[in-house]
Amino acid sequence: MKGLLVSDTSREQTRFPKVPAFISIVCAALTLGLTLTHVLEIPGQRQLRGGEFLTVQHTFYGGFAIVGAISEMTGFIVTVGTLIFVLRNRKDIVQVLTAALCFLGTLLSYWFGNRPINAKIALWTPATLPANWTMYRNHWEYAHSISAGFSAIALVILLVYVLQHTEPCA
């Protein structure tokens, strides 16, 4: 079990958490995929009229919230937990802590950016759509763009971290 969870590398004499690193990478990739999808939709979303925008919002995004919540929370928790394994290596601490802070950034962007707007949009109908609905749409898009940036940084940092602990092929 130790070989699966943690391996000792002869080069650095540090413990490398294999499974937690893998889980963190998968979570960062899922979070990036979900948020980048929203970013790539921005030009199309900007072409929609209010009623069309509401139809899209009310119809297509339920799965995003479920997978996003799981990947962001799990990624944050597992990445923070990974810090326990890397306490002896300053370089590893900086990388893992930065990735954890990026996951935290995605969560904060959701809670303070997307969640309040999602709650409003869920109650809107074409008849109750406010005149300034595009302001809310833009804010929703900006929050997803911020999350995509944090997710991309976390993914790259975690991949570099794993590659630094991978033995080169002979």
C-alpha positions in Angstrom: 0.0 0.0 0.0 2.9 2.4 0.7 4.1 2.2 -2.9 0.7 3.2 -4.2 0.1 6.0 -1.8 3.7 7.4 -1.2 7.0 6.6 -2.8 10.5 7.6 -1.7 12.5 9.1 -4.4 16.3 8.4 -4.2 17.2 11.7 -5.8 15.6 14.0 -3.3 14.8 11.8 -0.3 11.3 13.3 -0.1 8.0 11.5 0.1 5.9 11.8 -3.1 2.2 11.3 -2.6 1.1 9.5 -5.8 -2.6 9.0 -5.3 -3.3 12.5 -3.8 -1.3 14.1 -6.6 -3.3 12.1 -9.2 -6.6 13.0 -7.6 -5.6 16.7 -7.5 -4.7 16.6 -11.2 -8.0 15.0 -12.1 -9.9 17.6 -10.1 -7.9 20.5 -11.6 -8.5 19.1 -15.1 -12.3 18.7 -14.5 -12.6 22.1 -13.0 -10.6 23.6 -15.9 -12.8 21.8 -18.5 -16.0 23.0 -16.9 -14.9 26.6 -16.5 -13.2 26.8 -19.8 -16.4 25.6 -21.5 -18.2 28.5 -20.0 -15.5 30.9 -21.2 -15.6 29.5 -24.7 -19.4 30.0 -24.7 -19.1 33.7 -24.1 -19.3 34.9 -27.7 -22.4 32.7 -28.3 -24.0 33.8 -25.0 -23.5 37.4 -26.0 -25.6 36.8 -29.1 -28.6 35.6 -27.1 -31.6 37.7 -26.3 -32.9 37.7 -22.7 -35.4 34.9 -23.1 -33.0 32.7 -25.0 -30.3 33.3 -22.3 -32.8 32.2 -19.6 -33.7 29.0 -21.6 -30.0 28.1 -21.8 -29.4 28.8 -18.2 -32.4 26.9 -17.0 -31.8 23.9 -19.3 -28.2 23.1 -19.7 -26.2 23.8 -16.6 -27.4 21.4 -13.8 -24.6 18.9 -14.4 -21.9 21.6 -14.4 -22.8 22.5 -10.8 -22.7 19.0 -9.5 -19.4 18.0 -11.1 -17.9 21.4 -10.5 -18.7 21.3 -6.8 -17.2 17.8 -6.4 -14.1 18.6 -8.3 -13.4 22.0 -6.7 -14.0 20.8 -3.1 -12.2 17.5 -3.5 -9.3 19.2 -5.3 -8.9 21.7 -2.5 -9.2 19.2 0.3 -6.9 16.6 -1.2 -4.3 19.2 -2.3 -4.3 20.7 1.2 -3.9 17.2 2.6 -1.0 16.6 0.3 0.9 19.3 2.2 1.4 16.8 5.0 3.5 14.6 2.7 5.8 17.4 1.5 6.6 19.3 4.7 10.3 18.6 4.3 10.8 20.1 0.9 10.3 23.8 0.5 10.0 23.7 -3.3 7.2 21.1 -3.0 5.5 23.1 -0.3 5.4 26.2 -2.5 4.0 24.2 -5.5 1.4 22.3 -3.6 0.3 25.3 -1.5 0.0 27.4 -4.7 -2.2 24.7 -6.3 -4.3 24.6 -3.1 -4.7 28.3 -3.2 -5.8 28.1 -6.8 -8.5 25.6 -5.9 -9.5 28.0 -3.1 -9.7 30.8 -5.7 -12.1 28.7 -7.8 -14.3 28.1 -4.8 -14.3 31.8 -3.8 -15.0 32.8 -7.4 -18.0 30.5 -7.4 -19.4 31.5 -3.9 -19.0 35.2 -4.4 -19.3 35.4 -8.2 -21.4 32.7 -9.7 -23.6 31.4 -6.9 -25.4 34.7 -6.1 -26.2 35.2 -9.8 -27.2 31.6 -10.3 -29.7 32.0 -7.4 -31.2 35.1 -9.1 -31.3 33.6 -12.6 -33.1 30.5 -11.2 -36.0 32.7 -10.2 -36.2 34.7 -13.4 -38.8 34.1 -16.1 -39.0 35.9 -19.4 -41.6 38.2 -17.8 -39.5 39.0 -14.7 -36.1 39.3 -16.5 -34.6 42.6 -15.2 -33.7 45.3 -17.7 -30.0 45.0 -16.6 -29.8 41.2 -17.1 -26.7 41.6 -19.3 -24.8 43.0 -16.3 -25.6 39.8 -14.4 -24.6 37.7 -17.4 -21.3 39.5 -17.8 -20.5 39.1 -14.1 -21.4 35.4 -14.3 -19.0 35.1 -17.3 -16.2 37.0 -15.5 -16.4 34.8 -12.5 -16.1 31.7 -14.7 -13.1 33.3 -16.5 -11.4 33.8 -13.1 -12.1 30.2 -12.2 -10.7 29.0 -15.5 -7.5 30.9 -14.9 -7.1 29.5 -11.3 -7.8 26.0 -12.6 -5.3 26.3 -15.4 -2.6 27.5 -13.0 -3.4 24.6 -10.6 -3.3 22.0 -13.3 0.0 23.2 -14.7 1.6 23.5 -11.2 0.4 20.0 -10.3 1.7 18.5 -13.6 5.1 20.1 -13.1 5.1 18.9 -9.6 4.5 15.3 -10.7 7.0 15.5 -13.6 9.7 16.7 -11.1 9.1 13.5 -9.2 9.1 11.1 -12.2 12.1 9.2 -13.0 13.3 9.8 -16.6 13.0 7.0 -19.1 16.3 5.2 -19.8 
